[in-house]
Amino acid sequence: MYTQTERLLLRSPSKEDKDDFFDIVSDRQTCLDDGGYEPYLKKDTKFEKDYDRIVKEVQERIFVELKENNKMIAALHIMHTSKKNCMEIGFCMNKSYRRKGYMEEALRALISLLDKQSDVTTLFASAYSYNLASNNLLKKIGFKEIANRTSTQMHPLLGETTILYYELHLK
């Protein structure tokens, strides 16, 4: 476990989370909002292989578990950048658990953890401009918009889209 809040555990992925993870990445809108990729339609060989890779890449993934029912409800992605002491974060959540404050709680806990236990001084994040919930959340927890660019990857439903880039300074 990385850290916990009153309602959540932020922890490493495990093989037991496979069904909960599938619940997140089989939702078309979640996948489109997260990165414009197609959802998994079934737990086939490709899903199994991709999930096994996620479990092995523990350093880049943090799963968010709801304490009250031990269900994994969200995934956080932490990526190193080419800049010293900087990381990029990303997040996606099971649609059934949105709008309850869980992602804000998880991101605040992650930011606090990184601020206290690492040499990270700057966090970056991005979101499609149409994804108002993610953009509003990033602003609410202190991220500032620093740029926007037209995506080089065509969104499957929207075509050309704008991605907003954010930055948060720690310490």
C-alpha positions, 0 to 999 in steps of 0.5 A: 500500500502506498497510502490511505485516506478515510475512504480509500486505499492507494495501493499496487495493482494485483492479479485479483483486480482484473475484473474491477479493472475490466469494468473500467476499461470496457466502458467506451466513454471512459476509454475515449475520455482517458486517451481516445482508445477503444475499450476492451470488449471481452477478457480475451488474450489481449486483455490478459496480456495487457493486464499482466503488463500493468501488474508488472509495471507496479511503479507506474500504476496505483490502484484506488480501492474503496475501503467499504467494499474492497473494490478497485474503483480507479487507476492512477498512472504516474510517469517519469518525464524527461525533466528532472524532478517532474512526473506526469499523472493520469487517472481513470475511474469506474463510471459507477463511482464518479461524482462522489469525491473519490478521485479528488480524494485519491489525487490529493493523497497522491500529491501529498505522498509525492510531496513528502516522500520523493524529490518530485517538484512538479507534476504535469497532467493533461485532459481533452478539452471536452472532458469538463469533469477532469479539467475542473478536477485538475483546477480544483486541486491546484493545477494551472493550465499551461498550454493547449494543443490539437491532438495528433491522434484523431479521436475516434468519435470527435476527430481532431480535438484539443488537449489541455496541459496542466502543471502543479508545483510541489514543495 
